[in-house]
Each structure stands twice: as C-alpha cells, then as structure tokens.
C-alpha cells in the first residue's frame, strides 16, 4: 500500500501513518473485502435444471404443457433463489 492523498489538506500521507502530518486528519485506509457470498453458487445451473424439470413435468402431467413450461421456469428460478438465500444467511 503506497502513500495516499489527505482529503482535508491535499498533502501526501505516508503509508505507515494513520493521520496526516500536516493537518492531523485521520486517514481511512480502504481494505479489500472478501465476501463469501459473491457470485452465484457453482451448483446453480444444476439446481435450476432439476427444479425446472420436476415442476414443469408435474404441471404438464397435471394440467397441460402451456402451463407446465412457465411454471417450470418459475420453479427453477425459485430453486436457485432458495439456494442463494440459504448460502447468504449462513
């Protein structure tokens, strides 16, 4: 991490200092954050396919194909949402 510019007075602040030597303003150092829940889970496509297939097939057999396809896609989306929601709540 290198020197940074003081937001108060515009002077350079050394990397090892927490305050500006010129005006005394505290310098906030931005630290990279690592989030466990960044991006989609690697199994999301599989969950989508299984949930969409199961719900779509059940709806098609119970009602008809015109309702089975949209409900299957909705079910796949809900399956991925549940997977991601459970992962983010941990």
C-alpha positions in Angstrom: 0.0 0.0 0.0 1.5 3.3 -1.0 1.2 6.9 0.0 -2.3 8.5 -0.1 -3.6 12.0 -0.5 -5.2 13.7 2.5 -8.8 14.6 1.7 -8.6 17.6 4.0 -5.5 19.5 3.0 -4.3 17.6 -0.1 -0.8 16.7 1.3 0.6 13.2 0.9 0.2 10.9 3.9 2.8 8.1 4.4 1.6 4.6 4.1 2.5 3.7 7.7 0.7 6.7 9.2 -2.9 6.8 10.3 -3.1 10.7 10.4 -2.0 13.4 8.1 1.3 15.0 9.4 0.2 18.5 8.1 -3.4 18.8 9.5 -3.9 15.8 11.7 -6.9 14.5 9.9 -7.4 10.7 10.3 -6.9 8.8 7.1 -9.2 5.9 6.3 -7.4 3.1 4.5 -9.6 1.1 2.2 -9.1 -2.6 2.7 -10.3 -5.1 0.2 -13.3 -7.0 1.4 -13.7 -10.7 0.7 -17.2 -11.8 0.7 -18.1 -15.5 0.9 -21.3 -14.8 -0.9 -20.1 -13.1 -4.1 -21.4 -14.5 -7.3 -23.7 -17.4 -7.9 -23.2 -20.8 -6.3 -21.4 -23.3 -8.7 -24.4 -25.7 -8.5 -26.9 -23.0 -9.5 -27.3 -24.3 -13.1 -27.9 -27.9 -11.8 -30.5 -26.7 -9.2 -32.3 -24.7 -11.9 -32.4 -27.6 -14.3 -33.6 -30.1 -11.7 -36.2 -27.8 -10.2 -37.5 -26.6 -13.6 -37.7 -30.1 -14.9 -39.5 -31.5 -11.9 -42.0 -28.7 -11.5 -42.6 -28.4 -15.3 -43.1 -32.1 -15.7 -45.5 -32.3 -12.8 -47.5 -29.3 -14.0 -47.6 -30.7 -17.6 -48.9 -34.0 -16.4 -51.5 -32.4 -14.1 -52.7 -29.6 -16.3 -51.1 -29.0 -19.7 -47.9 -28.1 -21.5 -48.9 -24.4 -21.9 -48.9 -24.0 -18.1 -46.0 -26.5 -17.5 -43.3 -24.5 -19.3 -43.8 -21.2 -17.5 -44.3 -22.8 -14.1 -41.2 -24.9 -14.7 -39.1 -21.9 -15.4 -40.5 -20.1 -12.4 -39.8 -23.1 -10.2 -36.2 -23.3 -11.5 -35.7 -19.6 -10.6 -37.2 -20.1 -7.1 -34.9 -23.1 -6.6 -31.8 -21.0 -7.4 -33.1 -18.2 -5.2 -33.5 -20.6 -2.3 -30.0 -21.9 -2.8 -28.5 -18.4 -2.8 -30.7 -17.2 0.0 -29.6 -20.1 2.2 -26.0 -19.5 1.4 -26.2 -15.8 2.2 -28.0 -16.4 5.5 -25.1 -18.5 6.9 
